[in-house]
Amino acid sequence: MESRRPDSKQVLTVSQITGILKETLETVFSTVHVQGEVSGFKASAQGHLYFTLKDAGACISCVIWRSKAMFLPQRPKDGDKITVSGQLTVYEPRGQYQIVCNSIEFSGTGSILAELERRKKLYEAEGLFDPSRRRPIPSHPKRVGIITSPTGAAIKDIMNVLERRSSGVDIIIFPAVVQGPEAASQIARRIAQANEFCAADVLIVGRGGGSIEDLLPFSEDCVVRAVSASQIPVISAVGHEIDWALCDYAADLRAPTPSAAAELVSGSRSEQLDQVQSLEKSMKMLVLSRIRDARLVVSQFSLDRVRHVLDSRLSSVRMKSDELVSRMNALVSSRIQNSKQRAQSAEQSCIHAARTAAMSGRARAEKDIEALKALSPLSVLDRGYSIVSGIDRRTISKATDLKAGTEFTVRFSDGRIAAVSKGEADGRQ
């Protein structure tokens, strides 16, 4: 069937030119077999499958209707290398050509996914993804840093959540391109700047959803290493829940979406208010309970009760005092009696010892006197001897000492006599 050709001078509407293109493509490419790598895969609520088939130089949209998708042995996913068979057509509302696939053959893993797996193993071997390196995210930070596009949907979602849940938190936006050749270097540079100036308590690094190619900057080496080296805790919030990037593994926490990241760093005002009100209620109940207890205690101390308690305690004290006085008096009397007995015993012992010592001394004195008498020269005089002494009272023991005319004294036992020597001794006995 030959497609109709419009007249070169004919003015066509958009619908007309799109219809001509659709008819031409479906006629010329009624059946095609195309090989490429899956990107941007998603399934609709009705069961239809949509994805992009790409290679190094181009890409084309593909769709698998539910009637065909339900018989597939497995669903394709981003990074799969596949060959699709189907019809090339134009989706007229968008003016976009696409392949309506009838079947799929899987050929392995695509080059992008294989490269990401290679890098992942490399970073794991270096320890950049070690869970022990992860630090806790502060639940109520005072300042939140956001590294993303200032005009994208992600920043709007984050700001809406923070405004609703924690309007008092300070927000610092570090603008960065999140797609394209300059994106990775800008993201890494912003992370380094936030750390250099200690600009935030926690960082949110991310963007909205997109294809695996759109998210590649967050898997680049400079970004992964910047996230890993950050001294500020980092939350990776790249794409939607099904999306992923290598910085997810290096971050301290991965959030499924940017909005979820904002919720993680913001305490809900309503939750905080409920908590404050709960604490206030608990404090009031505690205070009232303490007041009731105090009143019960005070009520037990009426004047009569106090007087009764004091009288009872005074009586007890008086009884104990009297008992102690009695015991003390008995103890003192006992000590005095014992002291008297010891004194009398000591006195008797001293008298006896003194008498014994006196008698012993007298006996020794009498004995000594008798000994002295026996040794005294006077006792010799009683036996008929005498003592001759000169006028100088010196004893004269030799007859030769008496010269003629020498005066001397002779002492007898009953007295003395004076005498004068008449001549020298002749030396005879």
C-alpha positions as CSV (number, residue, x, y, z in Angstrom):
1,M,0.0,0.0,0.0
2,E,1.5,3.3,-1.0
3,S,1.1,6.2,1.5
4,R,-0.6,9.4,0.3
5,R,1.7,12.3,-0.4
6,P,0.4,15.8,0.4
7,D,0.5,18.6,-2.2
8,S,3.6,20.8,-1.7
9,K,1.4,23.9,-1.7
10,Q,-1.3,22.5,0.5
11,V,-1.6,23.9,4.0
12,L,-2.0,21.1,6.5
13,T,-3.3,21.1,10.1
14,V,-1.2,19.4,12.8
15,S,-3.6,16.5,13.0
16,Q,-3.3,16.0,9.2
17,I,0.5,16.0,9.1
18,T,0.6,13.7,12.1
19,G,-1.9,11.3,10.5
20,I,0.2,11.2,7.3
21,L,3.4,10.4,9.3
22,K,1.6,7.7,11.3
23,E,0.2,6.1,8.1
24,T,3.6,6.2,6.4
25,L,5.5,4.7,9.4
26,E,3.0,1.9,9.9
27,T,3.1,1.1,6.2
28,V,6.9,1.1,5.8
29,F,7.7,-0.3,9.2
30,S,4.8,-2.6,9.9
31,T,7.2,-5.0,11.6
32,V,10.5,-4.1,13.2
33,H,13.1,-5.9,15.4
34,V,15.1,-3.4,17.4
35,Q,17.9,-4.1,20.0
36,G,18.8,-1.7,22.8
37,E,19.1,-1.0,26.5
38,V,16.0,-0.4,28.7
39,S,15.7,2.9,30.4
40,G,12.9,4.7,32.3
41,F,10.8,1.6,32.7
42,K,7.4,2.1,34.4
43,A,4.2,0.2,34.6
44,S,0.8,1.9,34.6
45,A,-2.1,1.1,36.9
46,Q,-3.9,-0.5,33.9
47,G,-1.0,-2.9,33.4
48,H,0.6,-1.3,30.3
49,L,4.4,-1.1,30.3
50,Y,6.3,1.9,29.1
51,F,10.1,2.3,28.6
52,T,12.8,3.8,26.4
53,L,15.0,1.7,24.2
54,K,18.4,3.3,23.6
55,D,21.9,2.9,22.5
56,A,24.9,5.1,22.4
57,G,23.5,7.4,19.8
58,A,19.7,7.6,20.0
59,C,16.6,6.4,21.8
60,I,13.0,5.5,21.0
61,S,9.9,5.1,23.1
62,C,8.3,1.7,23.5
63,V,5.0,0.4,24.8
64,I,3.7,-3.0,25.6
65,W,-0.1,-3.2,26.0
66,R,-1.5,-5.1,28.9
67,S,-2.8,-7.8,26.6
68,K,0.8,-8.6,25.6
69,A,2.5,-7.7,28.9
70,M,0.6,-10.4,30.9
71,F,2.2,-13.1,28.8
72,L,5.8,-12.0,29.2
73,P,8.1,-14.4,31.1
74,Q,9.5,-11.5,33.0
75,R,9.2,-7.7,33.0
76,P,12.2,-5.7,31.7
77,K,14.0,-3.3,34.0
78,D,16.3,-0.4,33.6
79,G,19.7,-1.6,32.3
80,D,18.4,-4.8,30.6
81,K,19.6,-5.4,27.1
82,I,16.7,-6.6,25.0
83,T,15.4,-7.1,21.4
84,V,11.8,-6.0,20.8
85,S,9.6,-7.0,17.9
86,G,6.6,-4.9,17.0
87,Q,5.2,-2.1,14.8
88,L,6.5,1.4,14.5
89,T,3.8,4.0,14.9
90,V,3.1,7.6,16.0
91,Y,1.3,8.5,19.2
92,E,-0.8,11.3,17.7
93,P,-1.7,13.3,20.9
94,R,2.0,14.0,21.5
95,G,3.3,13.7,18.0
96,Q,5.8,11.1,19.2
97,Y,6.8,8.0,17.3
98,Q,7.2,4.7,19.2
99,I,7.3,1.0,18.9
100,V,4.3,-1.0,19.9
101,C,6.0,-4.2,21.1
102,N,4.5,-7.6,20.6
103,S,7.4,-9.7,22.1
104,I,10.7,-9.2,24.0
105,E,13.9,-11.2,24.0
106,F,16.4,-10.6,26.8
107,S,20.1,-10.4,25.9
108,G,21.7,-9.6,29.2
109,T,22.7,-6.5,31.1
110,G,23.2,-3.2,29.4
111,S,26.4,-1.3,29.5
112,I,25.3,1.4,31.9
113,L,24.0,-1.0,34.5
114,A,27.1,-3.2,34.1
115,E,29.3,-0.1,34.7
116,L,27.4,0.9,37.8
117,E,27.7,-2.7,39.2
118,R,31.5,-2.5,38.5
119,R,31.8,0.8,40.4
120,K,29.6,-0.5,43.2
121,K,31.9,-3.5,43.8
122,L,35.0,-1.1,43.6
123,Y,33.6,1.2,46.2
124,E,32.5,-1.6,48.5
125,A,36.0,-3.0,48.4
126,E,37.3,0.4,49.4
127,G,34.9,0.5,52.4
128,L,33.0,3.5,51.2
129,F,29.7,1.7,51.6
130,D,30.6,0.2,55.1
131,P,27.5,0.6,57.3
132,S,29.7,1.2,60.3
133,R,30.7,4.6,58.8
134,R,27.1,5.8,58.8
135,R,26.2,8.4,61.4
136,P,22.8,9.1,62.9
137,I,20.6,11.8,61.4
138,P,19.6,14.5,63.8
139,S,15.9,14.4,64.4
140,H,15.5,18.1,65.1
141,P,18.3,19.9,63.2
142,K,18.4,23.7,63.5
143,R,19.8,24.2,59.9
144,V,19.2,21.9,56.9
145,G,21.3,22.2,53.7
146,I,19.7,21.2,50.4
147,I,21.9,20.4,47.3
148,T,19.7,20.2,44.3
149,S,18.4,22.3,41.4
150,P,16.8,25.5,42.7
151,T,14.1,25.3,40.0
152,G,13.2,21.6,40.0
153,A,10.3,19.9,41.6
154,A,12.4,18.3,44.3
155,I,13.2,21.7,46.0
156,K,9.5,22.6,46.0
157,D,8.5,19.3,47.6
158,I,11.2,19.6,50.3
159,M,10.3,23.2,51.1
160,N,6.6,22.4,51.3
161,V,7.2,19.5,53.7
162,L,9.6,21.6,55.9
163,E,7.2,24.5,56.0
164,R,4.3,22.3,57.0
165,R,6.2,20.2,59.6
166,S,8.9,22.4,60.9
167,S,8.6,26.0,59.9
168,G,11.2,27.2,62.5
169,V,14.2,25.3,60.8
170,D,16.8,27.3,58.8
171,I,17.2,26.2,55.2
172,I,20.2,26.8,53.1
173,I,20.0,25.9,49.4
174,F,23.2,25.0,47.6
175,P,22.1,25.3,43.9
176,A,23.5,22.7,41.5
177,V,22.7,21.3,38.1
178,V,21.4,17.8,38.6
179,Q,21.5,16.6,35.0
180,G,24.1,16.8,32.2
181,P,27.9,16.8,31.9
182,E,28.4,19.5,34.6
183,A,26.1,18.1,37.2
184,A,28.4,15.7,39.0
185,S,31.2,18.3,39.5
186,Q,28.8,20.9,40.8
187,I,27.1,18.5,43.2
188,A,30.5,17.4,44.6
189,R,31.6,21.0,44.9
190,R,28.5,22.0,46.8
191,I,29.0,19.2,49.3
192,A,32.6,20.2,49.9
193,Q,31.5,23.9,50.4
194,A,28.8,22.9,52.9
195,N,31.4,21.1,54.9
196,E,34.0,23.8,54.6
197,F,31.8,26.4,56.2
198,C,30.0,23.9,58.6
199,A,26.8,25.4,57.0
200,A,24.3,22.8,58.2
201,D,23.5,20.1,60.7
202,V,22.4,17.7,57.9
203,L,22.5,17.7,54.1
204,I,19.9,16.5,51.6
205,V,21.4,15.6,48.2
206,G,19.0,14.6,45.5
207,R,16.6,15.4,42.7
208,G,13.3,14.3,41.3
209,G,12.7,11.2,39.2
210,G,14.1,10.4,35.8
211,S,15.7,7.7,33.6
212,I,18.8,5.9,34.6
213,E,20.7,8.3,32.4
214,D,19.2,11.3,34.1
215,L,20.4,10.0,37.5
216,L,23.9,9.1,36.4
217,P,25.5,12.3,37.9
218,F,24.7,10.9,41.4
219,S,26.6,7.8,40.6
220,E,29.8,9.6,39.4
221,D,33.0,9.0,41.3
222,C,33.4,12.6,42.5
223,V,29.9,12.7,44.0
224,V,30.2,9.3,45.7
225,R,33.5,10.2,47.3
226,A,32.2,13.7,48.3
227,V,29.2,12.1,50.1
228,S,31.4,9.5,51.8
229,A,33.9,12.2,53.0
230,S,31.3,14.6,54.3
231,Q,31.6,15.4,58.0
232,I,27.9,16.5,57.9
233,P,25.4,13.6,57.8
234,V,24.0,13.2,54.3
235,I,20.6,12.0,53.2
236,S,20.5,10.8,49.6
237,A,17.1,11.5,48.0
238,V,17.6,10.6,44.3
239,G,14.5,10.1,42.2
240,H,11.5,8.1,43.1
241,E,11.3,5.0,45.4
242,I,12.2,2.6,42.6
243,D,15.2,4.7,41.4
244,W,18.7,4.4,42.8
245,A,22.2,5.8,42.5
246,L,25.6,4.9,44.0
247,C,25.5,7.9,46.3
248,D,22.6,6.1,48.1
249,Y,25.1,3.5,49.4
250,A,27.7,6.1,50.5
251,A,25.2,8.4,52.3
252,D,24.3,8.1,56.0
253,L,20.7,7.5,55.0
254,R,18.7,6.9,51.8
255,A,15.3,8.5,51.4
256,P,12.9,7.1,48.8
257,T,12.0,10.6,47.6
258,P,13.0,14.2,48.3
259,S,9.8,14.7,50.3
260,A,10.6,11.7,52.4
261,A,14.0,13.2,53.1
262,A,12.4,16.4,54.3
263,E,10.1,14.4,56.6
264,L,13.1,12.6,58.1
265,V,14.8,15.8,59.2
266,S,11.7,17.7,60.4
267,G,9.7,16.9,63.5
268,S,6.1,17.4,62.8
269,R,4.7,20.5,64.6
270,S,1.5,18.7,65.4
271,E,3.5,15.8,66.9
272,Q,5.6,18.2,68.9
273,L,2.5,20.0,70.1
274,D,0.9,16.8,71.1
275,Q,4.1,15.8,73.0
276,V,4.2,19.2,74.8
277,Q,0.5,18.9,75.7
278,S,1.1,15.4,76.9
279,L,4.0,16.5,79.1
280,E,2.0,19.4,80.4
281,K,-0.8,17.1,81.4
282,S,1.6,14.7,83.0
283,M,3.2,17.5,85.0
284,K,-0.2,18.8,86.2
285,M,-1.2,15.3,87.3
286,L,2.1,14.9,89.1
287,V,1.8,18.2,90.9
288,L,-1.8,17.5,91.9
289,S,-0.7,14.1,93.2
290,R,2.1,15.7,95.2
291,I,-0.3,18.3,96.7
292,R,-2.7,15.6,97.7
293,D,0.1,13.6,99.4
294,A,1.3,16.7,101.2
295,R,-2.2,17.5,102.4
296,L,-2.5,14.0,103.8
297,V,0.8,14.3,105.6
298,V,-0.1,17.8,107.0
299,S,-3.5,16.6,108.2
300,Q,-1.8,14.0,110.4
301,F,0.0,16.9,112.3
302,S,-2.9,18.6,114.1
303,L,-2.1,20.4,117.4
304,D,-3.5,17.7,119.6
305,R,-1.7,15.0,117.7
306,V,1.5,16.9,117.8
307,R,1.1,17.4,121.6
308,H,0.3,13.8,122.1
309,V,3.3,12.6,120.0
310,L,5.6,15.1,121.9
311,D,4.3,14.0,125.3
312,S,4.8,10.4,124.4
313,R,8.3,11.0,123.2
314,L,9.1,13.2,126.2
315,S,7.9,10.4,128.6
316,S,10.0,7.9,126.8
317,V,13.0,10.3,127.0
318,R,12.4,10.9,130.8
319,M,12.2,7.1,131.5
320,K,15.4,6.5,129.6
321,S,17.0,9.5,131.4
322,D,15.9,8.1,134.8
323,E,17.2,4.7,133.9
324,L,20.5,6.1,132.8
325,V,20.8,8.1,136.0
326,S,20.1,5.1,138.1
327,R,22.6,3.0,136.2
328,M,25.2,5.7,136.5
329,N,24.6,6.1,140.3
330,A,24.9,2.4,140.8
331,L,28.0,2.3,138.7
332,V,29.6,5.2,140.6
333,S,28.7,3.6,144.0
334,S,30.2,0.3,142.8
335,R,33.4,2.1,141.6
336,I,33.7,4.0,144.9
337,Q,33.2,0.9,147.0
338,N,35.8,-1.0,144.9
339,S,38.2,2.0,145.3
340,K,37.7,2.0,149.1
341,Q,38.3,-1.7,149.3
342,R,41.4,-1.4,147.2
343,A,42.6,1.6,149.2
344,Q,42.1,-0.3,152.6
345,S,43.8,-3.4,151.1
346,A,46.7,-1.2,149.9
347,E,46.9,0.5,153.3
348,Q,47.1,-2.7,155.2
349,S,49.7,-4.0,152.8
350,C,51.8,-0.8,153.2
351,I,51.6,-1.0,157.0
352,H,52.6,-4.6,157.1
353,A,55.4,-4.0,154.6
354,A,56.5,-1.0,156.7
355,R,56.5,-3.0,159.9
356,T,58.3,-5.8,158.3
357,A,60.9,-3.4,156.8
358,A,61.3,-1.6,160.2
359,M,61.9,-4.9,162.1
360,S,64.3,-6.1,159.5
361,G,66.1,-2.7,159.6
362,R,66.3,-2.7,163.4
363,A,67.7,-6.2,163.4
364,R,70.3,-5.3,160.8
365,A,71.1,-2.1,162.7
366,E,71.6,-4.0,166.0
367,K,73.8,-6.5,164.2
368,D,75.8,-3.7,162.6
369,I,76.2,-2.0,166.0
370,E,77.6,-5.1,167.5
371,A,79.9,-5.5,164.6
372,L,81.0,-1.9,165.0
373,K,81.5,-2.4,168.7
374,A,83.6,-5.4,168.1
375,L,85.7,-3.5,165.7
376,S,85.9,-0.3,167.8
377,P,89.3,0.5,169.4
378,L,87.4,1.4,172.6
379,S,86.4,-2.2,173.1
380,V,90.1,-3.1,173.1
381,L,90.6,-0.6,176.0
382,D,88.2,-2.7,178.1
383,R,90.6,-5.6,177.7
384,G,93.4,-3.6,179.4
385,Y,94.9,-1.8,176.5
386,S,95.4,2.0,176.3
387,I,96.0,4.6,173.6
388,V,98.9,7.0,173.7
389,S,98.5,10.3,171.8
390,G,100.5,13.5,171.6
391,I,99.4,16.9,172.5
392,D,98.4,17.2,168.8
393,R,96.0,14.2,169.4
394,R,98.0,12.1,167.0
395,T,98.3,8.5,168.1
396,I,101.8,7.5,169.2
397,S,102.3,3.9,168.3
398,K,106.1,3.6,168.9
399,A,108.1,4.2,172.1
400,T,110.9,5.8,170.0
401,D,108.5,8.6,169.2
402,L,108.5,9.7,172.8
403,K,111.5,11.9,173.4
404,A,112.5,13.0,176.9
405,G,110.3,15.8,178.1
406,T,107.6,15.0,175.5
407,E,104.1,15.5,176.8
408,F,101.5,12.9,175.9
409,T,98.2,11.6,177.0
410,V,97.2,8.0,177.8
411,R,93.6,6.9,177.4
412,F,92.2,4.1,179.4
413,S,88.8,2.6,179.2
414,D,87.6,4.7,182.0
415,G,89.4,8.0,181.3
416,R,92.6,9.9,180.3
417,I,95.8,10.9,182.1
418,A,98.5,13.4,181.1
419,A,102.2,12.3,181.3
420,V,105.7,13.5,180.4
421,S,108.4,11.2,179.0
422,K,111.6,11.0,181.2
423,G,113.9,9.5,178.7
424,E,114.2,7.7,175.4
425,A,113.0,4.1,175.0
426,D,115.7,1.4,175.2
427,G,114.1,-0.7,172.6
428,R,113.4,-3.6,174.8
429,Q,110.1,-5.4,174.9
